[in-house]
Amino acid sequence: MHPYWQQQQPRPSEGLTVLWALVPLFTCGFGTPFIIGYAAYRRRSPWLVVSTGGYVLSVVIFLIGVFSYDDLDLLPTWLDVTMTVGLFVNWLGGLTQALIIRTKVFYGQPQHVQHGQAQQMNQPYPPPMPVRPPMPQGPVFPPPPPRPVGHVTGPRPPMAPRPGPPMPPPNPMPNPMPNPMPNPMPHSTGPRSPWRNAPTRPGSSGPADPSNRPEQLGHYRVIGNLGKGGQGSVYLGVDPQGRKVAIKVLHAHIAGDEAAQARFLREVEAARRVAPFSTARVLDVSVTAELAYVVSEFVDGQSLDQLVRDKGPRPEDGLIRLALATSGALAAIHKAGIVHRDFKPSNVLIGADGPRVIDFGIAKALDQVTATASQIMGTPAYMSPEQLAGEVVGPKTDVFSWAATMIFAATGRTAFGDDTIPAILNRVINHQPDLSALPASLRGLARSCLDKRPENRPTASDVMLRIVQ
């Protein structure tokens, strides 16, 4: 059958093709061979087959290295570098290649159809359409009258005068009057958007650009920038009473989804019920089709992460006060039925009145409404083994992250190293960190909090009581 009469295949939606191209990002590169292999099948391309073989080889080398050495610290340097490079090639290289070839894979014509058109020479074609003769150029004269057959003896009739070329029609006079009813300019009666520039609004690809902050968010006037993270951009605002607040504008995962908005509001409302000591209270929340933001108490201080990097590890007395305040904050958060899920040094603010824990409950709320269910919320160096394995996460996960944070505060180094991601994940799952820098009163407590099995760890309330005993 001629390709013009072939049935057209349904085109996949744009969202599904983008989700397909983002598989290497969500799977840390392990899904790259599958999607590039699918692209090679769709396109019948030998170059994509070669690319698929390269990605498969990278994954095989990584798995051989992981299963050949019980302790990844014993890996030869060349093998460790090869594994790391291969992982990032599969991760970032696969993502880049998938984004480049996405439109050709799903919307382009397969190469086997292009090269197979020569086979159509032996197939019947529909009869050709009759060709109309070209129109003559110039003036058209009527045909001469037919001559009579035979000899004519009578006088010839007079010849009719040939008509001259037709006169062109006169040009119409232009309308001197302009259109009395011009199209009116569109007029919007709705509320003015708080964003000065549309490209800086928060979208599904990331938070708003803090360099072009909004002027007003609900009842709060924005006066400065506080930072930008994986969950959104944080602005300094002022409430109607003149008090400073922190406003986190989140990714627009929940725009247009009423069910997701309801789940998000329930999680944040639960966070508002947490006892205010040692936490930054959640004051307000707003979810609209354009943006979602959470308003919390402003803590005038710097994060524990920045404090340790600027001034070094905390002394013993300061470390014990930090451990007591943060474990008490986690106990209050857990009592409200919330799991922080992202406890780490950057989420502990050191204010004038002591440490404050922030962003509790926001991670779970975002995890429930994110467009990718496989996304893992948290920072690998402070995540528990069950969190890395994608298992059910409970309050004991925060206890594991708390102990890792205390080790960072005492040493200035992450508990499980800061080298390659595979090495960090292996240490979190299979090794115990060095606890010698912790005070003797915290050493045994931290060891029990870092147990690989969550049921063997103490609760946050038990941690607080053991510190004061």
Buried (B, 14 or more C-beta within 10 A) or exposed (E): EEEEEEEEEEEEEEEEBBEBBBBBBBBBBBBBBBBBBBBBBBBBBEEBBEBBBBBBEBBEBBEEBBEEBEEBEEBEEEBBEBBBEBBBBBBBBBBEBBBEBBEBBBEEEBBEEEEEEEEEEEEEEEEEEEEEEEEEEEEEEEEEEEEEEEEEEEEEEEEEEEEEEEEEEEEEEEEEEEEEEEEEEEEEEEEEBBBEEEEBBBBEEEBBBBEEBBEEBBBBBBEEEBBBEEBBBBBBBBBEEEEBBBBBBBBBBBBEBEEBBEBBBEBBEBBBEBBEEBBBBBBBBBBEEBBBBBBBBBBEBBBBBBBBEEEEBBEEEBBBBBBBBBBBBBBBBBBBEBBBBBBBBBBBBBBEEBBBBBBBBBBBBBBBBBBEEEEBBBBBBBBBBBBBEEEEBBBBBBBBBBBBBBBBBBBBBBBBBEBBBBBBBBBBBEBEBEBEBBBEBBEEBBBBBBBBEBEEBBBBBBBBEBBEE
